[in-house]
Amino acid sequence: MSEPLPSTSGLLGAITAPADLKRLNAEQLDLLAAEIRDFLVAKVSRTGGHLGPNLGVVEVTLALHRVFDSPRDKILFDTGHQAYVHKIVTGRQGGFDLLRQRGGLSGYPSRAESEHDLIENSHASTALSYADGLSKAFTLRGEDRHVVAVVGDGALTGGMCWEALNNIAASKNRLVIVVNDNGRSYAPTIGGLAEHLSTLRLNPGYERVLDLVKNALGSTPVVGKPAYEVLHAVKKGIKDAVSPQPMFEDLGIKYLGPVDGHDVQAMESALRKAKGFDAPVIVHAVTRKGYGYRPAEQDEADCLHGPSSAFSVETGKLLAAPTVKWTHVFAEELVAIADERPDVVGITAAMAEPTGIAKLAKKYPERMYDVGIAEQHAATSAAGLAMGGLHPVVAVYATFLNRAFDQVLLDVAMHELPVTFVLDRAGITGPDGPSHYGIWDMSVFGVVPGLRIAAPRDAATLREELREAVAVEDGPTVLRFPTGSVAEDLPAIRRIGQVDVLRADERRDVLLVAVGAFGKLGMSVAERIAEQGYGVTVVDPRWVRPVPIELAGLAGSHRLVVTLEDGVRTGGVGEAVAATMRDAGIRTPVRNVGVPVGFHPHGSRAEVLSALGLTGQDIARDVIGWASELDAVETAG
Ligand SMILES: Cc1ncc(C[n+]2csc(CCOP(=O)(O)OP(=O)(O)O)c2C)c(N)n1
């Protein structure tokens, strides 16, 4: 038997597995929750990461691990950004100094880290489908295990959740769904469902929940009264309490709640009840995003959803000096275009601030639609807007548009509709790891007939290409740019057709085709190979799909073509360039440099690129090797 736990402070250090939680009394659990919040703020303030969501699920997670028996029972976290507390209580406290750093803890559940983790996917709204399958499998195999899925009100705006609920209700298998309802995605959650959940929060049971939250807030030093007053004012602002509609029960799923998600005892008793049902049950937990840390509670934009890097514990403000990001340039230019073109409207899938489209909404609130975490719907709704005579600009992270391939292919492109998809965070993104990399877009969307893809290399080309994209009237366009600070200006020395020439040596040995933000990398590679006596031309095609035919002509006048792209090599721009050259009868050898197909581990963007050999030095060494092979062949010939 393990040692008894100390009765006062310093509880956290003794928690190495969920079993340790089961030996704590109510008072100890409250102390532990406070210690976990301190731990989260201290660690995440050094590395960046998902803070607000995790502060909100401390008690929910403790209750889950006391009532269920992980890893035998399966606890699934939808999206997975709120699994830090789960990591802390499943033996991974020691890893938090390297959270989201290369070689360190993942920011999401990770099967390699722990037997308590199942879903690594950071894309929202999948947990209920996994849970449906798991519960069916356990039933069929006669295994006596429980399956619990934790899903936020934000993730519940995603269609997959509703497809899953429909099936879960029909299968009637044992399954617990914890709806972690904090009323927010990044910003307040939108839509009919969100309104329905607000209604549930207004029922008499919630009055009691509110009182409990009030008391808890009053006794939490960093939060205190103001936060309570905001909560209460919001509630009072809605006239007359409406009685809750039994929406979930209409679906055939039992409903328990609302429960104060910051009261471990209340959560535990609801979960025990749910565990006892031999059918699907929803436990509606009401929580506050950022709970217990004043700067998060008071952050209107997103309750410190996910500070990207280190921040001040006192203020919650990032320590790094602000820089101009790609996102800012896009946001500014979109508003300038919208000033001139009343038909231009914006769409976001619950990410107005992070994609910059909030700037459009600020100036023209009626011309921006937040559709919830619903990228598929966003694409087809955009098709409808375009059919109705508007030009929608759908701003999403590159990784999330993968979800809407069929909608882009058939609903938009087959109908030749003018919709512009703006893909932020394209390419290797870094700390969020492989499911957040935007490396598939140029391959996946490259096969869509009539779709054009632009990859700007700096602020000026981003502005220019966005304008060109919204001027296209006969089909979809995609504009993709990476994460972080916008690249330094890289002016062209001339333009051939639509291709920008960035460097042109007299000798034409190597043609470097540098896609988008890899323009700068292309220039540094050129510098190095020129030092070895080779003449280099560097071009930026600007529009990479369809491949500009001018590239074939340029390729024909060089001895070697090398393509560089921040996307997967297979099916990427490089392969398309090679095919275009083949079709045009150009025989110059081509080498494609890009991201190998795979799920590459997290780290900073620079570290991941370096691990993949995508640095100026590595690429230059390869190019010199290929060029000298040609020298040898030509000499021998
Ligand atoms: C398909 C998809 N689109 C967008 C996102 C970006 N995203 C991450 S968390 C989040 C909000 C989630 O809200 P909720 O489920 O309520 O959890 P909370 O953070 O409020 O706890 C969004 C939009 C995502 N992870 N997946």
The ligand as an SDF file (V2000), in Angstrom:
LIG
                    3D

 26 27  0  0  0  0  0  0  0  0999 V2000
  -12.3730   21.3880  -36.5630 C   0  0  0  0  0  0  0  0  0  0  0  0
  -11.8130   22.4420  -35.6490 C   0  0  0  0  0  0  0  0  0  0  0  0
  -12.0210   23.7470  -35.9210 N   0  0  0  0  0  0  0  0  0  0  0  0
  -11.5060   24.6990  -35.1130 C   0  0  0  0  0  0  0  0  0  0  0  0
  -10.7770   24.3570  -34.0140 C   0  0  0  0  0  0  0  0  0  0  0  0
  -10.1030   25.4390  -33.1570 C   0  0  0  0  0  0  0  0  0  0  0  0
  -10.5960   25.3980  -31.7810 N   0  0  0  0  0  0  0  0  0  0  0  0
   -9.8790   24.8210  -30.7930 C   0  0  0  0  0  0  0  0  0  0  0  0
  -10.6470   24.8760  -29.3340 S   0  0  0  0  0  0  0  0  0  0  0  0
  -11.9410   25.7300  -29.9690 C   0  0  0  0  0  0  0  0  0  0  0  0
  -13.0710   26.1450  -29.0820 C   0  0  0  0  0  0  0  0  0  0  0  0
  -13.6190   24.9680  -28.3680 C   0  0  0  0  0  0  0  0  0  0  0  0
  -14.6680   25.3600  -27.5340 O   0  0  0  0  0  0  0  0  0  0  0  0
  -15.2190   24.3050  -26.4990 P   0  0  0  0  0  0  0  0  0  0  0  0
  -15.3860   22.9830  -27.1440 O   0  0  0  0  0  0  0  0  0  0  0  0
  -16.4370   24.9070  -25.8830 O   0  0  0  0  0  0  0  0  0  0  0  0
  -14.0660   24.1560  -25.4350 O   0  0  0  0  0  0  0  0  0  0  0  0
  -13.4970   25.2580  -24.4140 P   0  0  0  0  0  0  0  0  0  0  0  0
  -12.2060   25.7130  -24.9990 O   0  0  0  0  0  0  0  0  0  0  0  0
  -14.4900   26.3670  -24.2940 O   0  0  0  0  0  0  0  0  0  0  0  0
  -13.3190   24.5220  -23.1480 O   0  0  0  0  0  0  0  0  0  0  0  0
  -11.7710   25.9440  -31.3430 C   0  0  0  0  0  0  0  0  0  0  0  0
  -12.7150   26.6680  -32.2140 C   0  0  0  0  0  0  0  0  0  0  0  0
  -10.5730   22.9850  -33.7800 C   0  0  0  0  0  0  0  0  0  0  0  0
   -9.8330   22.5420  -32.7560 N   0  0  0  0  0  0  0  0  0  0  0  0
  -11.1060   22.0590  -34.6020 N   0  0  0  0  0  0  0  0  0  0  0  0
  1  2  1  0
  2  3  1  0
  2 26  2  0
  3  4  2  0
  4  5  1  0
  5  6  1  0
  5 24  2  0
  6  7  1  0
  7  8  2  0
  7 22  1  0
  8  9  1  0
  9 10  1  0
 10 11  1  0
 10 22  2  0
 11 12  1  0
 12 13  1  0
 13 14  1  0
 14 15  2  0
 14 16  1  0
 14 17  1  0
 17 18  1  0
 18 19  2  0
 18 20  1  0
 18 21  1  0
 22 23  1  0
 24 25  1  0
 24 26  1  0
M  CHG  1   7   1
M  END
$$$$
